[in-house]
């Protein structure tokens, strides 16, 4: 039996949506971000010139760019960026894996939730900056401490979204899987993971950006390499341009991680639109 549905391509998009915007408006939005960046640089340069601020208070964009090329040419920036990126990657992976496992247990076991959920929530009331020195004392100033701090920051948002995503699975679909006599593994693979994945990836977006903060906190407390260490060096030498270079590099890392999660989300959730791509505008029964 074949049931036709309206051709979605012929439907008029809502007013103000991206698809319904005129071509010149779409081109304007394309150049909006570069224009805002250029405008911010001009305002920054104008503020430095009008206020006649010294370089150790607020360096000009040109001075920051020159310091960036200097740090890049002598290998300083690459060396410290690679150290921070390694800590971020390991902390993000560890925090996400642990949060996913514990989140699954919390979502499936009310007893486990009653036992551990209050402690997990209460732990978020303690600023990570306050316990970072303790972690350095306990585990030393090595890479393990930075990875641990990074994982602790990533842990909670991914945990919450994992629990919310698993509990948002429709009960009708669970009843359908029970009627099909699906095993627990089949329930997890074919129902729970696909249904919870959009919410889980939303938490991973937050965790990916927070992981940068975790790594830098550890480096600011005790480190001999990394972008946080570079910020400490610039601050101690009143090399404010170097501080700006390190901060902008951290922003770039956060944007790249966020973009990587979005790309992964598009790849993993492509199945949501595949039936329409395969069957056109018809649903086959």
C-alpha positions as CSV (number, residue, x, y, z in Angstrom):
1,X,0.0,0.0,0.0
2,X,1.4,3.4,-1.0
3,X,0.3,6.6,0.7
4,X,1.2,9.9,-0.8
5,X,2.0,12.9,1.3
6,X,2.4,16.5,0.2
7,X,5.6,17.3,-1.5
8,X,7.7,19.1,1.2
9,X,9.7,20.9,-1.4
10,X,6.5,22.8,-2.5
11,X,5.7,24.0,1.0
12,X,6.5,27.6,1.7
13,X,9.0,28.0,4.5
14,X,8.0,30.0,7.5
15,X,8.6,33.7,7.4
16,X,12.0,34.6,8.7
17,X,13.5,31.1,8.3
18,X,16.8,30.6,6.6
19,X,15.1,28.8,3.7
20,X,12.5,31.5,3.2
21,X,15.0,34.3,3.2
22,X,15.7,36.2,0.0
23,X,19.1,35.6,-1.7
24,X,20.5,39.0,-0.8
25,X,19.6,38.5,2.8
26,X,21.3,35.1,2.9
27,X,24.5,36.7,1.4
28,X,24.3,39.4,4.0
29,X,24.2,36.8,6.8
30,X,27.2,35.1,5.2
31,X,29.3,38.2,5.6
32,X,27.9,39.3,8.9
33,X,30.4,37.4,11.1
34,X,33.5,38.6,9.2
35,X,32.2,42.1,9.2
36,X,31.6,42.1,13.0
37,X,35.1,40.8,13.5
38,X,36.6,43.5,11.4
39,X,34.5,46.1,13.2
40,X,35.6,44.9,16.6
41,X,39.3,45.2,15.5
42,X,38.7,48.7,14.3
43,X,37.0,49.6,17.6
44,X,39.8,48.0,19.5
45,X,42.5,49.9,17.6
46,X,40.6,53.1,18.0
47,X,40.3,52.7,21.7
48,X,44.0,52.1,22.1
49,X,44.9,55.2,20.0
50,X,42.3,57.5,21.6
51,X,43.0,56.5,25.2
52,X,46.8,56.2,24.5
53,X,46.9,53.1,26.6
54,X,50.4,51.5,27.2
55,X,51.0,48.1,25.7
56,X,51.1,46.3,29.0
57,X,47.5,47.5,29.7
58,X,45.9,47.0,26.3
59,X,48.1,46.2,23.3
60,X,46.9,47.1,19.8
61,X,45.7,44.4,17.4
62,X,48.8,44.9,15.4
63,X,51.0,44.3,18.4
64,X,49.1,41.1,19.3
65,X,49.4,39.9,15.7
66,X,53.1,40.5,15.7
67,X,53.4,38.6,19.0
68,X,51.4,35.8,17.6
69,X,53.8,35.4,14.6
70,X,56.8,35.6,16.9
71,X,55.4,32.8,19.1
72,X,54.4,30.8,16.1
73,X,57.8,31.1,14.4
74,X,59.9,30.1,17.5
75,X,57.6,27.1,18.2
76,X,56.4,28.4,21.5
77,X,52.8,28.6,20.6
78,X,52.7,25.2,18.9
79,X,54.4,23.5,21.8
80,X,52.1,24.8,24.4
81,X,48.9,24.4,22.3
82,X,49.7,20.8,21.6
83,X,50.1,20.2,25.4
84,X,46.8,21.8,26.2
85,X,45.0,20.0,23.3
86,X,46.2,16.7,24.6
87,X,44.9,17.4,28.0
88,X,41.6,18.6,26.6
89,X,41.2,15.5,24.4
90,X,42.0,13.0,27.2
91,X,39.8,14.8,29.7
92,X,36.9,15.1,27.3
93,X,37.0,11.4,26.4
94,X,37.4,10.3,30.0
95,X,34.6,12.6,31.3
96,X,32.2,11.7,28.5
97,X,32.8,7.9,28.9
98,X,32.4,8.0,32.7
99,X,29.3,10.3,32.5
100,X,27.7,8.1,29.9
101,X,28.1,4.9,31.9
102,X,26.9,6.5,35.2
103,X,24.1,8.3,33.4
104,X,22.9,5.0,32.0
105,X,22.9,3.4,35.5
106,X,21.0,6.4,36.9
107,X,18.4,6.3,34.2
108,X,17.8,2.5,34.5
109,X,18.1,2.0,38.3
110,X,16.0,4.1,40.7
111,X,17.9,2.6,43.6
112,X,21.2,3.7,42.1
113,X,19.8,7.2,41.5
114,X,18.6,7.5,45.1
115,X,22.0,6.5,46.4
116,X,24.3,8.6,44.3
117,X,22.4,11.4,42.6
118,X,22.4,13.7,45.7
119,X,26.2,13.5,46.0
120,X,26.6,14.1,42.2
121,X,24.4,17.2,42.4
122,X,26.1,18.4,45.6
123,X,29.5,18.1,44.0
124,X,28.5,20.8,41.5
125,X,28.2,23.3,44.3
126,X,32.0,23.1,44.8
127,X,33.9,25.4,42.4
128,X,36.5,23.4,40.5
129,X,38.9,26.3,41.1
130,X,38.7,25.6,44.8
131,X,39.6,21.9,44.6
132,X,42.2,22.2,41.8
133,X,45.0,23.0,44.3
134,X,44.0,20.0,46.3
135,X,44.2,17.8,43.3
136,X,47.6,19.1,42.5
137,X,48.7,18.3,46.1
138,X,47.2,14.8,45.9
139,X,48.2,13.7,42.4
140,X,51.1,16.1,41.5
141,X,51.4,18.7,38.8
142,X,51.6,16.2,36.0
143,X,49.3,15.7,33.0
144,X,47.0,13.4,35.1
145,X,45.8,16.2,37.3
146,X,44.9,18.4,34.3
147,X,43.0,15.5,32.6
148,X,41.2,14.9,35.9
149,X,40.1,18.5,36.3
150,X,39.0,18.6,32.7
151,X,37.0,15.4,33.1
152,X,35.3,16.7,36.2
153,X,34.1,19.8,34.4
154,X,32.9,17.8,31.4
155,X,31.2,15.1,33.6
156,X,28.0,16.7,34.9
157,X,26.5,18.3,31.7
158,X,27.0,15.0,29.8
159,X,25.6,13.0,32.7
160,X,22.4,15.1,32.9
161,X,21.8,14.9,29.2
162,X,22.4,11.2,29.1
163,X,19.8,10.7,31.9
164,X,17.3,13.0,30.2
165,X,17.8,11.5,26.8
166,X,17.3,7.9,28.0
167,X,14.2,8.8,30.1
168,X,12.7,10.6,27.1
169,X,12.4,7.4,25.1
170,X,8.6,7.0,24.3
171,X,6.9,4.3,26.3
172,X,5.1,3.1,23.2
173,X,8.4,2.3,21.6
174,X,9.5,0.4,24.7
175,X,6.2,-1.6,24.6
176,X,6.8,-2.3,20.9
177,X,10.3,-3.7,21.6
178,X,8.9,-5.8,24.4
179,X,6.3,-7.2,22.1
180,X,9.1,-8.1,19.7
181,X,10.9,-9.9,22.5
182,X,14.0,-7.7,22.1
183,X,17.0,-8.5,24.3
184,X,18.5,-5.8,26.5
185,X,21.3,-5.3,24.0
186,X,18.8,-4.9,21.1
187,X,16.9,-2.4,23.2
188,X,20.0,-0.4,23.8
189,X,21.2,-0.5,20.2
190,X,18.0,-0.1,18.2
191,X,15.9,2.1,20.6
192,X,17.7,3.8,23.5
193,X,20.9,5.0,21.8
194,X,19.1,6.4,18.7
195,X,16.4,8.0,20.8
196,X,18.8,9.5,23.3
197,X,21.5,10.5,20.9
198,X,20.2,14.1,20.1
199,X,19.9,15.0,23.7
200,X,23.3,13.4,24.5
201,X,25.0,15.3,21.8
202,X,23.5,18.5,23.1
203,X,25.3,17.9,26.4
204,X,28.5,17.0,24.6
205,X,28.4,20.4,22.9
206,X,28.5,22.0,26.3
207,X,31.1,19.6,27.6
208,X,33.4,20.2,24.7
209,X,33.6,23.9,25.3
210,X,33.9,23.4,29.1
211,X,36.8,21.0,28.6
212,X,39.0,23.9,27.5
213,X,38.2,25.7,30.8
214,X,39.1,22.6,32.8
215,X,42.5,22.2,31.1
216,X,43.4,25.9,31.6
217,X,42.4,25.8,35.3
218,X,44.8,23.0,35.9
219,X,47.6,24.7,34.0
220,X,47.1,28.0,35.8
221,X,47.4,26.2,39.2
222,X,50.5,24.2,38.4
223,X,52.1,23.5,35.1
224,X,55.3,23.9,33.1
225,X,53.6,23.8,29.7
226,X,50.3,24.6,28.1
227,X,48.4,27.7,27.2
228,X,47.5,28.3,30.8
229,X,51.2,28.3,31.7
230,X,51.8,30.7,28.8
231,X,49.2,33.1,30.3
232,X,51.0,32.9,33.6
233,X,54.3,33.7,31.8
234,X,52.8,36.7,30.0
235,X,51.2,38.0,33.1
236,X,54.5,37.7,35.1
237,X,56.5,39.5,32.4
238,X,53.7,42.1,31.7
239,X,53.6,40.7,28.2
240,X,49.9,41.4,27.7
241,X,50.2,40.7,24.0
242,X,51.3,37.1,24.8
243,X,48.3,36.8,27.1
244,X,46.0,37.8,24.3
245,X,47.6,35.3,22.0
246,X,47.1,32.5,24.4
247,X,43.5,33.5,25.1
248,X,42.6,33.8,21.4
249,X,44.2,30.4,20.8
250,X,42.0,28.9,23.6
251,X,38.9,30.5,21.9
252,X,39.9,28.9,18.6
253,X,40.3,25.5,20.3
254,X,36.8,25.8,21.9
255,X,35.3,26.7,18.5
256,X,37.0,23.8,16.8
257,X,35.8,21.4,19.4
258,X,32.2,22.8,19.2
259,X,32.3,22.5,15.4
260,X,33.6,18.9,15.6
261,X,30.6,18.0,17.8
262,X,28.2,19.6,15.4
263,X,29.8,17.7,12.5
264,X,29.5,14.5,14.4
265,X,25.9,15.3,15.3
266,X,25.1,15.7,11.6
267,X,26.8,12.5,10.7
268,X,25.2,10.4,13.5
269,X,21.7,11.9,13.1
270,X,21.6,11.7,9.3
271,X,19.3,8.6,9.6
272,X,16.5,10.9,10.7
273,X,16.1,12.3,7.1
274,X,17.2,9.1,5.2
275,X,13.6,7.7,4.7
276,X,12.6,10.9,2.9
277,X,15.8,10.8,0.8
278,X,15.3,7.2,-0.2
279,X,11.5,7.2,-0.8
280,X,11.1,10.8,-2.1
281,X,7.8,12.2,-0.8
282,X,6.1,8.9,-0.1
283,X,5.7,6.6,2.9
284,X,5.6,3.0,2.1
285,X,3.5,0.7,4.1
